[in-house]
């Protein structure tokens, strides 16, 4: 059995310290990470707008859930999903509560 002294979670003495996450990622797949973030961001533009509107309205997820008569975990799942996962009904209800008008434009 290993003693507690041999199981250490401390970084090695030669571990490098970075000034920022950006600096840490450079040279370690930075472009891959940046590309993945851009792709995810493109898939959550509508959800991001809904979250910003909820926060601007001064509502927590729990308060939003109460107004929509659902659970807080449902709001969390909505906000943690991608735009393609949303239903039109969810978007309408969410927008109504936070004071947004939904405009659907098909061309």
C-alpha positions in Angstrom: 0.0 0.0 0.0 1.4 3.4 -0.9 2.0 5.9 1.8 0.3 9.4 1.7 3.7 10.9 1.0 4.1 9.2 -2.3 0.7 10.2 -3.5 1.0 14.0 -4.1 -1.3 16.2 -6.2 1.2 19.1 -6.1 2.6 20.1 -9.5 6.2 19.2 -10.1 8.7 21.9 -9.2 9.5 22.4 -12.9 5.8 23.0 -13.8 5.4 26.2 -15.9 3.2 29.1 -14.8 1.2 30.9 -17.4 -0.2 34.4 -17.2 -3.4 33.5 -19.1 -5.4 30.7 -20.6 -4.5 32.1 -24.0 -0.8 31.8 -23.3 -1.2 28.3 -22.0 -3.1 27.1 -25.1 -0.6 28.6 -27.5 1.4 25.7 -28.8 -0.9 23.1 -27.3 -3.6 22.9 -30.0 -4.7 26.5 -29.6 -6.2 26.6 -33.1 -8.2 23.4 -32.5 -9.6 24.8 -29.3 -10.4 28.2 -30.9 -12.1 26.5 -33.8 -14.2 24.3 -31.5 -15.3 27.4 -29.5 -16.2 29.2 -32.7 -18.2 26.2 -33.9 -20.1 25.9 -30.6 -20.7 29.6 -30.5 -22.3 29.5 -34.0 -24.7 26.8 -32.7 -25.8 28.7 -29.6 -26.5 32.3 -30.9 -30.2 32.2 -30.1 -29.7 30.6 -26.7 -27.0 33.2 -25.9 -29.5 36.0 -26.7 -32.2 34.4 -24.5 -29.7 34.0 -21.6 -28.6 37.6 -21.9 -32.2 38.8 -22.0 -33.1 36.7 -18.9 -30.1 38.1 -17.0 -30.9 41.7 -18.2 -34.5 41.2 -16.9 -33.0 40.4 -13.5 -34.3 36.8 -13.5 -32.6 33.8 -12.1 -33.2 30.4 -13.7 -35.5 29.5 -10.8 -37.6 32.7 -11.3 -37.8 32.0 -15.0 -38.9 28.5 -14.3 -41.7 29.8 -12.0 -42.9 32.2 -14.6 -42.9 29.4 -17.2 -44.4 26.9 -14.8 -41.6 24.4 -15.2 -38.6 23.2 -13.2 -35.3 25.1 -12.9 -33.6 22.1 -14.3 -35.7 22.5 -17.5 -34.4 26.1 -17.9 -30.9 24.9 -17.3 -31.3 22.2 -20.0 -32.7 24.8 -22.4 -29.8 27.2 -21.7 -27.3 24.4 -22.0 -28.5 23.1 -25.4 -28.0 24.2 -28.9 -30.2 26.4 -31.0 -31.4 23.4 -33.2 -32.7 21.7 -30.0 -35.1 24.5 -29.2 -38.8 24.3 -30.0 -40.6 27.3 -31.3 -42.9 27.1 -28.3 -39.9 27.3 -25.9 -38.6 30.3 -27.8 -41.9 32.1 -27.8 -42.5 31.5 -24.1 -39.0 32.5 -23.1 -39.1 35.7 -25.2 -42.5 36.7 -23.8 -41.3 36.4 -20.2 -38.1 38.5 -20.8 -39.9 41.1 -22.9 -38.7 40.2 -26.3 -40.8 40.1 -29.5 -40.3 37.1 -31.6 -40.1 37.8 -35.4 -39.9 34.8 -37.7 -38.7 35.6 -41.2 -38.6 32.9 -43.8 -37.2 33.8 -47.2 
